[in-house]
Structure formats: structure tokens, C-alpha cells
Amino acid sequence: MLNLQCRPPSKEPRVSQRIEQIKDMITQIINNECAYVVDGDVFFAVEKSPNYDQLSGQRLENNRAGERVAIDFRKCNPADFALWKVKTGEQSWPWGLGRPGWHIECSAMSAYYLGFKFDIHGGGIDLIFPHHENEIAQSRAACPESNVRYWMHIGHVTIDNEKMSKSSGKFFTVREIAEKYHPLALRHFLISAHYRSPINYSVLQLDSASDAICYIY
């Protein structure tokens, strides 16, 4: 944030600081009969969420089990997802040694800092399904009045029209770019496309953004 000359956020939550809230939310979901425990793991039952596809339009009957991750035959439904995962060497909680699942962390922390109703939730376009779909389902299972007014999903910054990623080796850090261009030029480049559209990293476009910033100031 500092490298981009952005003001820091008012809160920077850490999962490790909100374990009690995560535990309480999982307990509430279990008490509301929307989750079940198997061998210490806790799974959310997606069939308990009548509007599960409301954000993504991803119908459960169209999902192909085992295509993305291996099927866990302990689940009541292959689409059920983990709220708590058994893991040795972790701290002990009501369901055994383990840690919270990825989706529940976001629901619990947003509810703690913002309440169950807030205006804007953002993220990359690749998080619409299953992450944000699961967030909606588990938050409403814990609190039926839970609601986000606007979901804003941003397009990726790409290189050669492929998503930037460390695994492919195709990426630049903000720090590296800021060594060559003014941070405001980078910010100008990033907002030059519609927020939901991908934007391809280009030296030519950064040069143009740099010229535009010089003209403005």
C-alpha cells in the first residue's frame, strides 16, 4: 500500500486473532443444523442453503464431482465444504486438533468488524465460485439476516493475456514496477479499464499512464 502511495486500511485482520469468532460461528451453524461433524472435520451442508447459486448461477446439479478436488466420500454431498479441518500439531478446539476452513475465516472476520449486513464485498473474479458463494451460504446459516448489498469482482492483471501467477513465473511485484514508474502512474494504468475487465500488463500502457500523470500534475 505504501509503495502505491495509498492510505493504509483502518483494520488489517488476521485469522489467528479471530479464532474465537470463527469457532462461535461454526458452532452456530451446527446448532442451526446446517453443518455436520465427521471424524473431527466439520462440513457445511449445501443442501441446507436454498439459494446456494444466487451469486454465481452455478447450479449444484451441474457440478462434476471430483473434477477440481478428490471426492471425500464422508460428505453427504460432494459439494459440501469444510468449516473445520482436522490437522495434527494444531490447537485443540471443540471438534479436535485442526484449523478453520478457508471460507469460514472471511465470514467470521467480516461479521466481527462490519456486522452481518454491510455494503460492499470485493475480490478477484475467480472468487465468485466457490469462495464467495460459500461465504453467503455459511453467513446466512449463522445469521439469516446476513446480507451484502454489492459484490464487486475485479478482473485480473494479465501478461500476454494470461493471469499473473507465481507458479507460471509470469508476474511483476508492485515494488519492481515502482522502481521504474511513479506509483500514481501504476494506479492510473490499473484504473484505465473497467474494474471487472482484465487488463494486460504493457510497458507501452505504463508509459502512456506516466505521461498522463505528468500532464495532470
BELNORRA-V956605 format. One record per pair of residues at least 12 apart in sequence whose C-alpha atoms are under 10 Angstrom apart, sorted by sequence separation. I is the first residue (numbers start at 1). J is the second residue. D is the distance in whole Angstrom. If there is no record, write none. Layout:
i->(I;I)
j->(J;J)
d->(D;D)
//
This chain:
i->(30;33;34;65;66;84;85;86;87;136;158;159;174;189;30;34;35;47;65;66;84;85;86;87;158;159;189;192;30;34;46;64;65;84;85;86;157;27;29;30;33;34;63;64;84;85;86;190;26;29;32;63;83;84;85;189;190;26;60;83;84;85;188;189;192;26;60;61;82;83;84;188;189;60;82;83;84;132;186;187;189;190;81;82;83;84;185;186;188;189;81;82;83;185;186;188;189;81;82;83;185;187;188;81;116;128;185;186;187;189;116;128;182;185;186;188;189;106;107;128;181;184;185;188;106;116;117;127;180;181;184;185;187;103;104;107;108;116;120;121;125;126;127;182;183;185;186;103;107;111;116;117;118;119;120;121;122;123;124;125;126;181;182;184;185;47;102;103;106;107;110;116;117;118;119;120;121;122;123;124;125;126;172;177;181;184;185;45;46;47;103;104;105;107;108;116;117;118;119;120;121;122;123;124;125;126;171;183;184;43;44;45;46;103;104;107;108;115;116;117;118;119;120;121;122;123;124;125;182;43;44;45;46;47;102;103;107;111;115;116;117;118;119;120;121;122;123;124;182;41;42;43;44;45;46;47;102;103;106;107;157;43;45;46;104;108;39;44;45;46;103;104;107;111;163;38;43;44;45;103;162;163;164;37;38;43;44;45;161;163;164;37;42;43;44;155;161;162;163;36;42;43;44;107;155;156;161;162;36;42;43;44;154;155;156;157;158;159;160;161;41;42;43;154;155;156;157;158;159;160;41;42;43;153;154;155;156;157;158;159;160;41;42;152;153;154;155;156;157;158;159;36;40;41;42;152;153;154;155;156;157;158;35;37;40;41;35;36;37;39;40;41;35;36;37;39;40;35;38;81;79;40;42;81;29;40;41;80;40;41;83;39;40;41;26;38;39;40;41;25;26;37;40;41;42;43;41;42;23;41;44;22;23;22;27;27;23;58;125;23;56;57;58;125;23;56;57;58;124;125;20;55;56;125;19;26;55;56;55;58;23;53;56;57;22;23;53;55;56;22;26;55;22;25;54;55;19;25;53;19;23;52;53;55;22;23;25;26;51;52;54;16;22;25;53;54;21;22;24;52;53;15;22;23;49;51;52;19;21;22;25;51;52;15;18;21;22;49;50;20;21;46;49;16;19;22;48;49;15;18;19;21;22;44;47;48;14;15;18;21;46;49;17;45;46;49;13;15;44;45;48;15;18;44;14;13;45;55;13;44;13;13;11;34;35;34;34;35;34;33;34;29;32;33;29;31;32;29;30;31;32;26;29;30;25;26;28;29;25;28;29;26;27;28;25;26;25;24;25;4;3;4;3;1;2;3;3;4;3;3;5;6;4;5;6;3;4;5;3;4;2;3;4;6;4;5;4)
j->(42;45;46;77;78;96;97;98;99;148;170;171;186;201;43;47;48;60;78;79;97;98;99;100;171;172;202;205;44;48;60;78;79;98;99;100;171;42;44;45;48;49;78;79;99;100;101;205;42;45;48;79;99;100;101;205;206;43;77;100;101;102;205;206;209;44;78;79;100;101;102;206;207;79;101;102;103;151;205;206;208;209;101;102;103;104;205;206;208;209;102;103;104;206;207;209;210;103;104;105;207;209;210;104;139;151;208;209;210;212;140;152;206;209;210;212;213;131;132;153;206;209;210;213;132;142;143;153;206;207;210;211;213;130;131;134;135;143;147;148;152;153;154;209;210;212;213;131;135;139;144;145;146;147;148;149;150;151;152;153;154;209;210;212;213;76;131;132;135;136;139;145;146;147;148;149;150;151;152;153;154;155;201;206;210;213;214;75;76;77;133;134;135;137;138;146;147;148;149;150;151;152;153;154;155;156;201;213;214;74;75;76;77;134;135;138;139;146;147;148;149;150;151;152;153;154;155;156;213;75;76;77;78;79;134;135;139;143;147;148;149;150;151;152;153;154;155;156;214;74;75;76;77;78;79;80;135;136;139;140;190;77;79;80;138;142;74;79;80;81;138;139;142;146;198;74;79;80;81;139;198;199;200;74;75;80;81;82;198;200;201;75;80;81;82;193;199;200;201;75;81;82;83;146;194;195;200;201;76;82;83;84;194;195;196;197;198;199;200;201;82;83;84;195;196;197;198;199;200;201;83;84;85;195;196;197;198;199;200;201;202;84;85;195;196;197;198;199;200;201;202;80;84;85;86;196;197;198;199;200;201;202;80;82;85;86;81;82;83;85;86;87;82;83;84;86;87;83;86;130;130;93;95;134;83;94;95;134;95;96;138;95;96;97;83;95;96;97;98;83;84;95;98;99;100;101;100;101;83;101;104;83;84;84;94;95;93;128;195;94;127;128;129;196;95;128;129;130;196;197;93;128;129;198;93;100;129;130;130;133;99;129;132;133;99;100;130;132;133;100;104;133;101;104;133;134;99;105;133;100;104;133;134;136;104;105;107;108;133;134;136;99;105;108;136;137;105;106;108;136;137;100;107;108;134;136;137;105;107;108;111;137;138;102;105;108;109;136;137;108;109;134;137;105;108;111;137;138;105;108;109;111;112;134;137;138;105;106;109;112;137;140;109;137;138;141;106;108;137;138;141;109;112;138;109;109;141;151;110;141;112;113;113;137;138;138;140;141;141;141;142;138;141;142;139;141;142;140;141;142;143;138;141;142;138;139;141;142;139;142;143;141;142;143;141;142;142;142;143;174;174;175;175;174;175;176;177;178;178;179;182;183;182;183;184;182;183;184;183;184;183;184;185;187;186;187;187)
d->(9;9;8;9;8;9;8;4;7;8;9;7;9;9;9;8;8;9;6;10;10;5;7;10;8;9;9;9;8;6;9;9;7;7;5;9;9;10;8;10;8;8;9;9;6;6;10;10;8;10;10;8;9;4;6;7;9;10;10;6;5;10;10;6;9;9;10;10;8;5;9;9;9;7;5;8;10;9;10;10;8;9;8;8;7;8;10;7;10;5;10;8;6;7;10;6;8;9;8;9;8;9;8;10;8;9;9;7;10;10;9;10;10;5;8;8;10;9;9;7;8;9;5;8;9;9;10;8;10;8;8;8;10;9;9;9;9;7;10;7;8;8;10;10;9;8;10;6;6;8;9;8;9;8;6;8;8;8;8;5;9;9;7;10;6;9;8;8;7;8;10;7;5;7;6;6;6;6;7;5;5;9;9;9;7;7;9;9;9;8;9;8;9;10;10;5;5;5;5;5;5;5;5;5;6;9;9;10;10;10;9;7;8;7;7;8;8;8;6;6;7;6;6;6;6;6;6;7;9;7;10;7;9;9;10;6;6;10;9;8;8;9;9;7;8;8;9;7;10;10;10;9;10;10;7;8;10;10;10;10;8;10;8;5;7;10;9;9;5;8;8;8;10;9;9;7;10;5;7;10;10;10;10;10;8;6;5;9;8;9;9;10;10;5;6;9;8;8;10;9;8;4;6;10;8;9;6;10;9;6;6;9;9;6;8;9;7;9;7;8;7;5;7;5;5;7;6;6;6;8;8;5;9;8;4;5;5;5;5;5;9;5;7;8;6;7;4;7;6;6;8;10;8;5;9;8;9;8;7;8;6;9;9;10;7;6;9;10;10;10;6;9;9;10;9;8;9;8;10;9;10;10;8;8;10;9;7;9;5;8;9;8;5;9;7;9;9;8;8;10;8;8;8;9;9;9;10;9;9;10;10;9;9;9;9;10;8;10;10;8;10;10;8;7;10;6;9;9;9;9;10;7;6;9;10;9;8;8;10;9;10;9;9;9;10;8;10;8;7;7;8;6;10;8;8;10;9;10;7;8;9;7;9;9;7;10;9;9;10;8;9;10;6;7;10;10;9;9;9;8;9;9;8;9;10;9;6;8;10;5;9;8;10;10;8;6;8;9;9;9;7;8;6;10;9;10;9;8;6;8;9;9;9;9;10;10;9;8;7;7;8;8;9;9;9;7;10;9;9;9;8;8;8;7;8;7;10;9;9;9;10;9;8;10;9;8;10;9;6;9;9;7;7;10;9;10;7;9;9;9;9;9;6;9;9;10;8;5;8;6;9;10;9;9;9;8;6;9;9;8;7;9;6;9;10;10;10;8;7;10;10;9;9;7;10;10;5;8;7;7;9;10;9;10;8;9;7)
//
